Amino acid sequence: MKREPHIRKPAAIAVALAGLGFGAAAVQAREMSPREAYNQGVQALSRGYPRESESWLLRAVGTQQESYQPPALYNLGHVRFQQGQELLKGESSRESMLDQSVTASEDGADAIARASGALSSENLSAIIDAYLTGRATRKQMRVASEDVQRALDLYGSVLFRWRRSVGDFRSSDEMRASEDAQFNAKVVQQHIDELLKHSKKLEEQKQELQGLRSELKKKMAELRKKIPDGMIQPGQGDPDEEDEEDQKPPPKPDSGFQDQAGKEGEKRGITPEMAQQILEALGLNGDRKLPIGGDEQAPPRNKKGKDW
C-alpha cells in the first residue's frame, strides 16, 4: 500500500509566554507585538484551532518584522494544509463516486439505444417501456451529476487552501532557507496534483452525463408523441421533475368564493352551499334572523312631545 508523505512539523514557539493565564484577551488589551502574535498563533495551531491560528499568524506576518515572518509563514502553511484536510473529512469515497457516475452514464447510453429501437419498431408496448425507463434513468443521471458537482465544489475549496499553503512554505523558504519548508511545499503540491487528477475525471464524467441526459430527453419527447393520451398514468414510473409533463401548474382549488368571469349582463346565481358559507362567516345560523334597521336590542325612542 502506498504511504502518503507527511509534511514536517510546525515551527516551535519562539518565546514562551509568561504564565499559563496570559492568554489572547490579555494580549489584545494592549499593543500587539510580533512575538506575541506569533506565539498565540502557534499555540492555537497546536491546540487544534486553525482558524484562530491563521488570524494570529497573519498579524505576525503583517508586522514586517523579519525575525518572525519566516516562521509565521511556515506555520501558516501548516494551518492552511490542515484546513483543506478538515474539509475532506466529509468527502465520499472517490472511487465509489466515480463508479456511480460511470454506471449512470452507461445506463443512460443503454436507455438512449432502447428508445431509438422502440421508435424504429413502432411497437406501442416497447415505446411505453422505453419511455418509462428513460424517465427513471434521467433521474439516476441527475442524482449522479449533482453528487459529482458537490464533490467538485468541495475540491475547489480544498485546492484554494492547499495552494495558499504551498505559497506560504515557499515564501518562508525564500526569506530564510529551510529544508523543511521546501519539503513541505513539495508534499502539499503532490496532494494538489492528486486531487486535480481526480477532479479532472469527475469533470469529464459530469460533461458526459449532461450530454447523455440532453440526448435522452430529446428521445423521450419523440416517444411521448407516439403514446396516446391516458396510456401513462399519473405517478407511473419514476418521473423526472424536469420533464415537460411535470411542469404543468397544479389546478387551483375551487373555494366557492372565486369570482368567475361571465358574459356582460349575465346573472350569476348563488348555490345553497355558498349561502351557508356566507352565513357562517357572519356568525349566523339558520335559526337567527338578520336585524332590520339597526340593533335589535336598542330601546324604542320616547315618542312624547310634538312631531315637528
N, C-alpha and C positions, 0 to 999 in steps of 0.2 A: 504494500500500500504506500502510495506517495505521501510523504510527510511535508506539510507546508512549512516553510521557514517562518520564524517569528522575528518581529522587529526587536531590537535590543532595548533594554530597559530605559525608562526616563532618566533625565539628569537628576542628581541628588539635590537636596535643599542647600542653597548657598550658605546661609547663616541661619541657625535655628532661632526661632522666635523666643523671646524671654517669657517663660511661663506658659503653662497649658491654657490658662484663661485669657491669654492675649489673642483674641480672635479677630475676625473680619470687622465686626462692629467697632471695636476699639481702634482698629487701623483707619477706618473711614472717618472717625471723629476728628482727625487732623489731616495734615497734608500727607498724601501717599508718597512713599519713597519707592524707587525701583526695586530695592531689595525686598521690601515688604510685599509689594505686588507680586513679585516673582515667587516668594515663599508661600504666599496664600495660594497662588496658582498650582504649585507643586503639591501642596498639602491636599487641596481639593481633588487633584488628579489621583493621588494615592488612596484617597478615601472613596473613589468611585463617583465623583461628581464632575463629569467632563464639561458640562455647560458652564458651571461656576469657574472651573479651572480655565477655560478659554477666556472668560472675561478678565480674570486677573492677569493672565499671561499677556494678553493684548495690551493691558496697561503698562506692563513692564517693557514690552517692545516699543510702545509709543513714547516712552521717556527718552529714547535716543541715547541711552547710556550704554556704551559699547560692552562694558563688562557683563551686562545682564541680557543683552539682546540675543546673542547666540544660544545660550542655554534656554532662554524663554522660547525661541523659535523651535528649538529641538523638542521641547515638551509640547508645544502646540502641534507638532507633527504627530505625537502620540495621541493627543486629545482628539484630533480630527480623524485619525485612523480608528480609534475606539468608537467614535460617533457613527462611523459607517458600519462597524461591526454590530453595534446595537440595533441599527435599522434592519440588518439582515436576520436578526433573531426571529422575526415574524415571517421569514421567507418560506415558501413551499419548496418541496423537493424540485430541484431544477430538471432532473431527468424525467420525473413523472409528469411535470407540466409540459415539457417538450413532447413527451409521448402522447399526452392527451391532445395536444394541438395537432400532431401528425395524424392521429386516429380520426379526429374531427374532419381534417382535410380529406382523408381517404374516403370517409363516409359521404362527404359532400360530392366528391367525384363520382362515387357509385350512384348517388341519388340523381345526379345530372344524367348519367348514362341510362338510368332506369326511366327517367322522364322522357328522354329522347326516343327510347324504344317504344314507350307507350304511345307517344304522339305518332309514331310511324305505323303502329299496329291498328290504330283507330278502335281498339277494344276498350269499351267503356269501363269494364271492371279493372283492367290494367291501368287506365288513366286515373281512376279514383284512387287506386292503391298507390300509384306513383306520386300523386298529389299529396296524400296524407303522409307518406314517407318523407316527402320534401319538406313539409312543414316541421316535422319533428327534427329533421336533420339541420335545417336552418337555425332552429333554436339551439341545438347542440353546438353548432359552429359559433353562434353568437356568444354563448357562455364561455367557450374556449377562447374566443378573441378578447373578451373582457378580462379574463384571467391573465392573458398574456400582457394586455395593456397595463394592468395593475402592477405586474412584475416589472415591466419596463419603466414605469414611473418610479417604483421603489429603487431600481438600479440607478436611475438618473440622480436621485438624491444621494445615494451611496457614492457614486463616482464623483460627484461635486465635492464631497468631503475628502475623499481619498486623494483627489488631485491637489487640493489645498495642502494635504498632509505631505505629499511629495515636495511641493513648493517650499513648505516650512523646513523640511530636512535639508534641502539643497541650499536654501538661504542661510541656514545655520552653518553649513559646511563652508560656504563662500566667505562668511565673516570670520570663521575660525575653523580651520581644517579639522575634520573629525571623521575617523573611520566608521564610527557608529552611525553618524548621520548619513554618510554615503551608503552604508549597508542598508539602513532602514529605508532610504529613498528607493533603492533597487527592489527591496521586498514588497513595498507598497505598490510599486509600479507593476510588479508581477501579478498582484491581486487585481489591479486595474485591467491589465491585459486579459486575464482570465475571465473577468466579468464582462468585458467588452465582447469577447468571443462568444459567450453565451447570449448576450443581448442581441448580437447580430443574427444568431439563429432564430431567436424569438421574433425579431422584427421581420425576418423573411417569412416565418410561419404566419405572422399576422397579415402580411400583404397577401399571401396565398389564400388565407381564409376569407378575406374581404372580397377577393376576386371570385372565389367559388360561390360565396353567398349571393353576390350580384348576379352571376350567371344562373344560379339555381332559381332565383326569384323570377327571372325572365321566363324560364321554363315552366314554372308554376303558373304564371299568368296565362301562358298558352294552354296549359292543362285545364285551368279553371274555365276557360271559354268553352271547352268541349264537354263540361259537366252540366247536365240540366239542373235547373233550379230545384231545390228540395232534396237533391241527392246527397249533399253534405249537410248533416245535421249539426246544429249548434253544439260546440264542445266536443265534436268528434275529432279524433286525432289529437295532436299536441300542437295547438296553434302558436304561431309566431306573431307577437303583437305588432310587428312591422308590416304584416300582410294587409293589403288594402281592405279586405272584408272586415278586419278588426278595427279599422279607423272610423267606422260609422259612429256618430254620436248616439248615445242611448236615447230612446224616446222620452220626452218629458212626461212625468206623471200628470194625469188629469185630476186636479184637485176639486173641480166643480165650480171654482170661482174664476177660472180663466175667461177673459173677455174674448170670445171667439168672433172673428170678423164675419160680417154678414153683408148682404146687399143693402144699399141705402134704402131706408124706409121699411126694411124688413123687421117684423116684430119677432122678438126673441122671448119665448116662454120661460117659465121657471118651474123646475121639477119639484115634486114634494120633498125629495132629499135635500135639495138646495135650500128650500124654505125652512126645513127643520134645522139645518146648519146655521142659518141666519138667526133663528130664534134662540138657539143655544148660545151663539156668540153674544147676544144681547142680554143673556141671563134670564130668558123667559122659557116657559114651557107651555104645553097645550092647554093647561087649566087656568092660566093667568092672562088677563086681557091688557092690552096696551091702554094707558091712561089717555083720556081725551081732554084737551085743553089745559094741560098742566098737571101738577101734583095731585094725586087722589086725596092725600091726607091734609091738604090746605083747608082751613076752616072757611065757611061762606062769609062773604063780606057783609057788614052791617048795612042794611038797606034803609035804616032810619033816615029821615030827612027828605028833603025835596029832591026830585030829579031835575037837574038843570039842563 
